[in-house]
Amino acid sequence: MTADRDTLAAILKEHLASYRNMPHHELAARIESPNHGLDVIEGAAPDGTPYTIEMNILWDDRTKRHIRVIADLSTGTRGCLLGFIPAFSPDVSDEFILVPDGMFLGE
């Protein structure tokens, strides 16, 4: 079983929406937390395909206090370079940049 790209993108968008709804100060506090703004979420698509989502929260521009949230969803199918070097490429990814006034940069 392997979910199609549109299904995986919809799953990722749904998870990313909760981060888009967080206030700037809450995301900023998560960057400074012990896990350094990395959240890992595991689940399964409607067809049973297991997935892992990594949410990375980091400063895009610390002086301007712009926060970037990068989301990657992987179904665990990873390839190898030269037959033995693990290579990671997420199935789908998305991101946004939040500025202190609550606006999204570039949208």
C-alpha angles and dihedrals in degrees: 000000000000122000116227121254094253091055092048091047090052091050091050092047090052092053093043090053091069089057092047088056094053116102118248094249092054093052090046090054090051091056088058094045122109092261089053095230099307118133123179119200124186126196146131131258118236090266091054098258107149117228141182123211121199116198113195117192114192144149111273090182112002096189091054090036093235111163124207121201115196119191124193126182120197130180090204097255101132127173132213132234114226087000096287113045109091113237124195124205118159119231090231135000139184137173146181139195119225121198124205095261090060097255123130114238115234096012 
